[in-house]
Amino acid sequence: MYNNYRAPKEGKIYRDSLVYKVHNSEYAAYMYIRHLHDVTYTELKERLELFTPEIRTSYFGQILTKQMATLKNIEVGQSPKDFTLTDNQGKKISLSDYKGKYVLIYHWGLCPGTFWVNPRIMELYEKHHDKGFEVLGLTSEDLKQSLETSGSWESLKDEENIKGLLAHPWTTAYTKEPGNEYIEDELYLSGVPLFTFVSPEGMTLVRGYTDQYENIKQILEKKL
């Protein structure tokens, strides 16, 4: 059933039908958790109000309630709370360090979407960095070390896509680094490549995957 509803449009219909037609069940709450990557804070708040107190206090209902704070933190139009990470050079880096500049929080990993968008993000950085655009890269772990551990380094090290991912001129932090793990939940890093684009005033302007690249580009072209 899951495989039959993976397409976004059909998946949303499936999810909404559970919420509206079977909205007072733990299964509906569970399925909503499965689709949190496609749910806004406002939408979740409205859906929770459809559940009876028994479902809201159930195991899955409590998980949804806890997720409200996370979704509000990443909602477009909201200001994500400050966070501090240790970058791959061992230095502390905070979101507040980018105050006054446009900052793209760029969560990436080995996937076709990253290979497509990575050179485009590099172009934006080269064009707009001197005018007030920063990128904070987040990825699970050191790519070179990971490929060496898996035995793939020798066969992949000369691939243009791999070399591009190893040549980022911006700050990078590893989400699996001790002390950094919490950021996956706080920013709900549900996939790659995932963008959270924040204004100089600290408000989230764009949130999403590769389909949001053009929106980010247009904002930078207009503002910078």
Protein Blocks (a to p, Z undefined) as FASTA:
>chain_A
ZZmmmpfklmmmmmmmmmmmmmmcfklmmmmmmmmmmccfklmmmmmmmpcfklmmmmkl
mmmmmmmmmmmmmgghiacdddddddfkopacdfklmgoiacddddddddfklmmmmmmm
mmmmmmmmmnopacddddfbdfklmmmmnopmmmmmmpmklmmmmmcfbdcddfkbghjl
mmmmmnopabccddddddfkopafbgcdfklmmmmmmmmmmmZZ
